[in-house]
């Protein structure tokens, strides 16, 4: 009985140690990837190939998700502003909320399952079938040949996809504003410049970029370090989706907090 209680007491400690060990391995992996990307020659053709591949696979899904995110945000804001007789400000409020917070977060979640899971499964399959080891045996660096092109391609394409999704969310909000809220398109658009300032757009773009970096880092790391055959590939895909969503949520909080501090300092100056 005492031995069982002792093992149960040490289980949270073992879990925490395993978490920090995995986090350290991820940081070291990211350091190696950045070192190769900066100091070694990476095939521009391979990077462009990954950009076209990822963007082509996910553009329609991202555009659809962005459209409905904008529409849902408009519907939710309509229920609130009607009570205060401020329906004319619907476009500005819905667009500001979508660009600054809701849009990047939800679209980032969707891309984590679309791009992240696919890339992790692809690299994991290459690892368990010893294709990555074969590249190393031929005298090439797997990081330089297959990881860095995917890492850079995913960052660039994810940023473009998130930006395109935000544009579609504005269009979806406009359409739902006309159809559901009963206001004209001119009235919806009129107050967008008064509420959506350059800082809101910059904040949204920063979130898009940081989410793209998180997504590229997690999926390439989990795919490259896959072990255990086909079952290991499945575990890598699941952990990629979970870790990416948690990482995006934490990054969203961090960028929002730091953004508020920077904005406060700018206003005080």
N, C-alpha and C positions, 0 to 999 in steps of 0.2 A: 504493500500500500504506500509506504514511504517512497519507494523507488518510482512508483507511478506519479505521485505528487511532485517529485523532484523533476522528472522528465517534463511534466506539464508546466512547471515553473520556468524551465529553461527554454521552452518552445518559443515564446515571444522574443527572447533574446537571440535565439538562433535565426528567427525570421528577420529580425532587424539587422543582424550581421550579414545575412545573405543579401538583403536589400542594398546595404551600403557597399558590399563587395561588387554586386552587379552594377551599381551606379559608378563605382570607380573604374570598372572595366569599360563602361560606356564612355566615360570621360577620356580615358586613354585611347580608346578607339577613335573618338572624334578628333583628338589631338593628332593621331597618325594620319587620318584622312585629310585634315587641314594642312599638315606638313607636306603630304604628297601633292595636294592641289596647288600649293604655293611654290614649292621648290622643284617639282618635277614636271616634265612635259606631259600634258594630258591631251588625248586626241579630241580636237574640236569637233570632228565629225561624229565621234561617239557621243559627245555631250548633246549635240543637235539631234542625233537620232533618238536619244532618250527623251528630249523635250517634245519632239513630234509624237513619239509613241505615247507618253503619259498624257499629253494634252488631248490627243485624238481619242484616247480611251475614255477620258473623263469629262470632256467639255459639255456634252449634252446633259449628262447627269448633274454637273455643277450648275449649269444654266437653269435647269428645271428646279433644282433645290433653291437657288437664289430667288427665282421668281416666286415660289410659294412662301419663302421666308419673308419677303417684302409684303406679300399679300396678307399673311397672317398678322404681321406687325401692324399693318394699317387697320385691320379689323379690330385688333385689341385697343389701339389708340382711339378709334372711332367711338367705342363704348365709353371712354373716359372723357374725351373733349366735348362730347355732346351735352354732358351734364353741366358744363361751364359755358356753353354757347360759344365755344372757340373752335368750331369746325374748320374755319378758314386756315388755322395753323396746323391742320392735320398733316399736310405734306411735309412741312419742315420737321415736325416732331417725329413722325414715322421714319423719315429718311435719316435723321440724325441718330435715332436709336439703332436703326439697321446698320448704318455704316460704322458707327463707333463700337458697337458691342454685339448685337444679336447676329448680324450677318456673318462676320468673320468666324465667330465661335461655332455656329451651327454648320456652316459650310466646311469649316476645318474638321469637325467631327465626321462629316460625310466623306471627306477625302481620306481621313485616317482609315476608314474601312475599305475605300476603293483603291487608292494608290498604295497605302501602307501595307495592307494585307497582301496585295498582288506582288509587290517588290520583295517582301519578306519571304513569301512562298517561293518566288523565283530564285532568290539567292540561297534560301535554305535547301532547295532541291539541288542546286549546283554544289552545295557543300556536302550533302550526304551522298551524292553520286560521285564525289571525288573530282569533279571538274575543276574546282578551285585549286586542289592539290596538283592537278595535271598542269595548270597554268604556271604554278610555282616550279614544277619540275622542268618546264621548258625554259626556265631562266627569267621569266617575266614576274612582275609584281602584281598580285591580284588586286591590291588596292588601287594601283594605277590603271589597270586594264578594265576592271569591271565595277569597282566600288565608287571611285571618285566620279566617273562619268554619270553614274546613276544618282549620286549624291547631288551634284551640281544641276543635273537635269531635273530632278524632282523639286529642288528649291525654286528654280526659275519657273518651271511649268506650274507648280502649286501656287506661286505668287500670282501668275497670270490668271489661273483658274479662279482663285479667290477674288481677284479684282473683277473678272468678268461676272462672277456670281453676284458681287455687290451691285454692279450695273444692272443686272437682271432683277435684283431685288427692288431697285428704284422703279423699274418699269412695272414690276408686279404690284408694287404699292400704288402706283399711279392708276393702273387698271382697276384694282379693287376699290380705290378711292372713288372713281367715277361710277363703278357698277354697284358697289355695296353702300358707300357712304352718301352717294347722291350729290357730290360736288363736281364742278366742271374741272377739266384738266388744267385750265389756266389758273383757277383758284388753288388747286393742289400744288402747282409748281411755284406759285407766286411767292410764298413764304419760305421756300427751301433755302434761298441765299441768305435770308435773315437769321436762320437758326443753324444751318449747316455751314460753319465757318471753315477756313483753311486748316485750323487745328483739328477739327473733327475728321477731315479727310486724311490728314497726315497720321492721326492716331489709328484710323482704320487700316491704312497702308502698312504702318509699323506692325500692327497685329498680324496682318496677312503674311508679312515677311518672317516674323518670329514663329508663327505657326508652321510655315513651310520648313524652316530650319529644324524645328522639333520633329516634324513628320519624317524628313529625310534622314535625320540622325538615328531615330529609333528603328525605322524599318531596315536600313542598311546594317545597323549593328546586330539586330536580332536575326536577320537572315544570314549574315556572315558568320555568326557564332553558333549556328544551329548544330545540334548533336542529337543522335538517337534515331536515325532513319526517318521513315515516313511519319511515325508518331511524333518525332521531334519537330518536323516541319509544321505539323498541326499545332503543336504547342507554341512554336515561334509565331505563327500567324495570330493566334488568340492573344498572346502576350503583347504583340505589336499593337493590336487594336486597343487593348486596355491601357497600356502604358502611354500610347500616343494621346488618347483622350484625357487621361490624368495630366499629362504634361502640357497639353493645350490649355486645360483649365487653370493650372498653376501659372503658366505663362501669361494667360489673359489677366489674371489677378495682378501679376507683377507689373505688366505693362500699363495697366490702368492706374495702379498706385503710383508708379514712377511718373506717368504722364501727368497726373494731378499735381505732383510735387513740382515738376518742371513748369507747368502752366502757372502755378502759384508764384514761382520765382520770377517768371517773365512778367506777370502782372504787377508784382511789387517793384520791379525795375522800371 
